[in-house]
């Protein structure tokens, strides 16, 4: 092959690559808005699912607005953040856990003893969701997240108005192994959380994801959830993140204020 032919071949190949790159980049930019909207819609679906709110063929955003109210809380004090203190980032409408957890202005670093969920930093604030009926709180939905085997898992846990009973549980984002840790998406496993108690009569945190199947004859079974078969590390991760977020390092101060009748 002549030098001229080689040059032409290289130029044609380069031109094809350049055109393809431009097309792919343009498609990615053009679809980004749609992808973000779909992610947001999926998140709303998971909040509704955690709250056991039937969706059927409803308009998800409209149903969410009808059934759910939200507030920003200060995790350290457990108090609701005044709307006067909202910013572009610190706002229930725009709040993004990943962004806030990385922002030095809005995050808090965990020490080794606190960081059982292996997340290093957490937002100083979190959004909580109220499921209300005729103005009365029926359930509270709390965002939770923590490390699994391969990924950080993001989800929601819903508590009954007694603040002691799980009413729903779901993950909306994770990268766990399909068929193993990915079984966190199994409807049967998620349903097994419903009715479990998170604290004992003395108020001590007891909820636990165990390695094996729960023995219904065990006195502690009311606090226990089945482990995921063949997914020991994911099981440990779910157990750790749930216990972290329901502890004094997570939503503990907020839940304590609710129990005392100071809020809502």
C-alpha positions in Angstrom: 0.0 0.0 0.0 1.4 3.4 -1.0 2.1 6.2 1.6 -0.7 8.2 0.0 -3.3 5.4 0.4 -2.2 4.8 4.0 -2.7 8.5 4.8 -6.2 8.5 3.2 -7.2 5.5 5.2 -6.0 7.0 8.4 -7.8 10.3 7.6 -11.1 8.5 6.8 -10.9 6.4 10.0 -10.2 9.6 12.0 -13.1 11.3 10.4 -15.5 8.5 11.1 -14.3 8.4 14.7 -14.7 12.2 15.1 -18.2 12.1 13.6 -19.2 9.2 15.9 -17.8 11.0 18.9 -19.8 14.1 18.1 -23.0 12.1 17.6 -22.5 10.2 20.9 -21.7 13.4 22.8 -24.6 15.2 21.4 -27.0 12.3 22.2 -25.7 12.2 25.8 -26.2 15.9 26.3 -29.6 15.9 24.6 -30.8 12.9 26.7 -29.4 14.1 30.0 -32.5 16.1 30.9 -34.7 13.1 30.2 -32.5 10.8 32.2 -32.5 13.1 35.2 -36.3 13.4 35.0 -36.6 9.6 34.8 -34.3 9.2 37.8 -36.3 11.7 39.8 -39.5 9.9 38.8 -38.1 6.6 39.9 -37.1 8.1 43.3 -40.7 9.3 43.8 -42.0 5.8 43.0 -39.7 4.3 45.6 -40.8 6.8 48.2 -44.4 5.9 47.5 -43.5 2.2 47.5 -41.8 2.5 50.9 -44.9 4.2 52.2 -47.1 1.3 50.7 -49.1 3.8 48.7 -50.8 2.1 45.8 -49.7 3.7 42.5 -51.7 1.6 39.9 -51.8 3.8 36.8 -51.7 7.1 38.6 -49.7 10.2 37.7 -46.7 9.6 40.0 -45.8 13.2 40.6 -49.4 14.2 41.2 -49.9 11.3 43.6 -46.7 12.1 45.4 -47.8 15.7 45.9 -51.2 14.6 47.1 -50.0 12.0 49.6 -46.5 13.1 50.7 -45.2 16.2 52.5 -41.5 16.8 53.1 -39.3 18.7 55.5 -35.6 19.3 55.9 -34.2 18.4 59.3 -31.0 19.1 61.1 -29.6 15.7 62.0 -27.6 16.9 65.0 -30.4 18.7 66.8 -33.3 16.7 65.2 -35.2 20.0 64.5 -36.9 21.0 61.3 -35.0 23.6 59.2 -36.9 26.8 58.8 -37.8 27.7 55.2 -36.1 31.0 55.8 -32.8 29.1 55.8 -33.4 27.3 52.5 -30.8 27.8 49.8 -30.5 26.5 46.2 -28.9 23.3 47.6 -30.5 23.2 51.0 -34.1 22.7 49.8 -36.3 19.6 49.7 -37.0 20.2 46.0 -33.4 20.2 45.0 -31.7 18.2 47.8 -29.3 15.6 46.6 -27.6 13.3 49.1 -24.5 12.7 47.1 -23.9 16.4 46.5 -24.5 17.4 50.1 -22.4 14.6 51.5 -19.4 15.9 49.5 -19.9 19.6 50.2 -17.7 20.8 53.2 -20.3 23.5 53.9 -23.1 21.0 54.3 -21.5 17.8 55.4 -20.1 16.2 58.6 -17.2 13.8 58.8 -17.8 10.6 60.8 -15.1 9.1 63.0 -14.3 5.4 62.8 -16.4 4.5 65.7 -19.5 6.1 64.2 -19.0 5.1 60.6 -20.5 1.5 60.7 -22.2 2.2 57.3 -18.8 3.0 55.7 -19.8 6.3 54.2 -17.2 8.7 55.7 -19.3 11.8 55.4 -23.0 12.5 55.8 -25.1 15.6 55.1 -25.7 17.7 58.2 -29.3 17.8 57.0 -31.7 15.3 55.4 -35.1 15.4 53.9 -37.9 13.4 55.7 -41.2 12.5 54.1 -44.5 12.5 56.0 -47.4 10.3 54.8 -50.5 12.1 56.1 -54.2 11.4 56.2 -56.5 14.3 56.8 -53.6 16.2 58.3 -52.5 13.4 60.7 -49.1 11.7 60.3 -49.6 8.0 59.5 -46.0 7.1 58.5 -42.6 8.7 58.2 -40.3 7.8 55.3 -36.5 8.3 56.0 -33.8 8.2 53.3 -31.0 5.7 54.2 -27.7 4.7 52.5 -24.5 2.8 53.1 -21.9 0.5 51.6 -22.8 -3.0 50.3 -20.3 -5.3 48.6 -19.8 -3.4 45.3 -21.7 -0.2 45.8 -23.2 2.4 48.0 -26.9 1.5 48.4 -29.5 4.2 48.5 -33.0 3.6 49.8 -35.9 4.4 52.2 -37.3 3.0 55.3 -40.8 3.9 56.4 -41.9 3.9 60.1 -45.4 3.8 61.5 -46.6 6.7 63.5 -45.7 4.7 66.6 -42.0 5.3 65.6 -41.2 1.7 66.5 -42.6 -0.4 63.6 -41.3 -0.7 60.0 -44.0 -0.1 57.4 -42.0 -0.2 54.3 -38.4 -0.7 52.9 -36.8 -0.3 49.5 -33.6 0.6 47.7 -33.7 2.8 44.6 -30.0 2.7 43.7 -27.3 0.1 44.1 -24.8 -2.0 42.2 -25.0 -5.3 44.0 -24.6 -8.6 42.2 -27.8 -9.8 40.5 -29.2 -12.9 42.1 -27.1 -12.4 45.3 -26.8 -9.0 46.9 -29.1 -7.8 44.1 -31.9 -9.6 46.0 -32.4 -6.4 48.0 -34.8 -5.7 45.1 -36.8 -8.9 45.8 -40.4 -7.9 46.6 -40.7 -10.8 49.0 -37.6 -9.8 51.0 -38.7 -6.1 51.1 -42.1 -7.2 52.3 -40.5 -9.2 55.1 -39.5 -5.9 56.7 -43.1 -4.8 57.3 -44.2 -5.2 60.9 -40.7 -5.5 62.3 -39.9 -3.6 65.4 -36.9 -1.3 65.4 -36.7 -0.8 69.2 -37.6 -2.7 72.3 -39.9 -1.6 75.1 -37.0 0.2 76.8 -36.3 2.2 73.6 -33.1 0.4 72.7 -32.4 -0.1 69.0 -32.8 -3.8 68.2 -33.6 -4.1 64.5 -31.1 -6.5 62.8 -30.5 -8.3 59.5 -29.2 -11.7 60.5 -27.1 -14.1 58.5 -29.7 -16.8 58.2 -33.5 -17.2 58.1 -35.5 -15.8 61.0 -36.8 -18.4 63.4 -40.4 -17.3 64.0 -40.4 -19.1 67.4 -37.5 -17.0 68.6 -38.5 -14.2 71.0 -36.2 -11.8 69.1 -37.8 -12.6 65.7 -39.9 -9.4 65.8 -36.6 -7.4 65.5 -35.0 -9.7 62.9 -35.0 -9.7 59.1 -33.8 -12.6 56.9 -30.2 -12.4 55.5 -29.6 -12.5 51.8 -28.6 -16.0 50.8 -25.0 -16.1 49.3 -24.6 -12.4 50.0 -22.9 -12.1 53.4 -21.2 -8.7 52.8 -24.4 -7.1 51.3 -26.4 -8.5 54.3 -23.9 -6.9 56.7 -24.0 -3.7 54.8 -27.8 -3.5 54.9 -27.7 -4.3 58.6 -25.1 -1.6 59.3 -26.7 1.2 57.3 -30.1 0.6 58.8 -28.7 0.6 62.4 -26.6 3.6 61.6 -29.4 5.8 60.3 -31.8 4.8 63.2 -29.1 5.5 65.8 -28.1 8.7 67.5 -25.6 9.4 64.7 -28.5 9.4 62.1 -32.1 10.1 62.8 -32.0 9.4 66.5 -32.3 13.0 67.7 -35.2 13.7 65.2 -37.1 10.5 66.3 -36.5 11.4 70.0 -38.1 14.8 69.4 -41.1 13.2 67.7 -41.5 10.8 70.6 -41.4 13.6 73.1 -44.2 15.4 71.2 -42.1 18.4 70.4 -42.8 18.2 66.7 -45.7 17.6 64.3 
